[in-house]
Amino acid sequence: MAQLLEAKVHAGKDAVATDVVRQLEFAFKHETLVKVRFHTPDRKVVMALCSEIAEIAGALCVSQVGRTATFFRPPPTTDSGNKGIFAETSFTRRHKANPRQ
């Protein structure tokens, strides 16, 4: 599923900036999977940035290929009940409207 996602967040070369954190928080409000594109060719730097983003965002890095990583964060629980992993996202809403036959 993550292969079909476009990168929603673009991170710099050396550190996770405040702007990147804001973009991540905005993306996680609407999606549970967020793809991040890094602008550095160094794999060690990408791995370090993945760890930093995971810690800051409270997310899990589920995939890292080249300069792109995908992060998962479960949706927040609501007062109406805990739906856990079955909470509705924009992805599930799109596919409810056009289910495969």
N, C-alpha and C positions, 0 to 999 in steps of 0.2 A: 504494500500500500504506500509506503514512503517513497518509492521510486517515482510515483506519479505526482508527488508534491513539488511545487516550485519553492525556491528559497524565499522565505518571508523576511529573513533578517540577514544583513550583511555585516560581518565583523571585521575590524581592522587587523593590522599585522601583529601587534605586540600585546595588547591588553584589551580587556572587555571594558569598553567605555560606558558611561552613564546612558548615553543615547541607545546603545545596544540593549541594555537592561530594560529601558522603556519600551523598545520595540518588541522584546521578548514578552514582557508582561501584557502588552496589547494583543499580541498573537495568541498567547495562552488563554486570554479571555474568550476567544472565539474557537479555538482548536485545541485538541489534546496532543497532536503531533505537529511539531514546528521544525522546519528545515532551516539550517543556518549555513551560509556560505562564507568561508574565510578567505581573506585576501593575502595569503602567504603561502609560498610553495614548501615551506619546511614542515615535515610531518610531525616532528617533535613539538613544534610550536602549536600546531593544530590540536594535538592530543592534550597539551597543557591548557589551551583555551577551552576545549571541550570539558575538561574537569572543572575549570573555573566557572563556566556557564552553568553546568549541572548543579554546582554548589550554590551559586547565587540565585538561580531560578527555582531551586527545589525540584529539579527535573532529573530524568534519567537519560543518558545518551544511549539510544538504542541502535544507532548505526553511524559509522563514520567511514566514508569512502572518499579518498583523495582530500579535497579541500571543502567537502560538504559533510555536515553531520545532522542527524535527526534526533530531536529530543522529545520525550514523552513526559507529560505531567497530567495526572488525573484531574478531572474537573472538580471544582470545589463543591462540597456538599451544601445542600440547601435546607432550610427549615422544614420543607414539605416532605423530606425523607431522603435517605441515602440511596441513590441509584447506583453508586459505585461505577464500575466499568461500563454499565449499560446506560449511562446518562446520554442524552441526545446531543449531538454535535452538528455543525453545519454539514459535515460529510454525510451523516446518517439522514439528515433532513433532505439533502439532495437526492439520495438514493431511494428514499421512501417514495418520492414523487415519480421516479422513473425506474422501477425495479426491473431487473433482467427477467425476461420470460424464458 
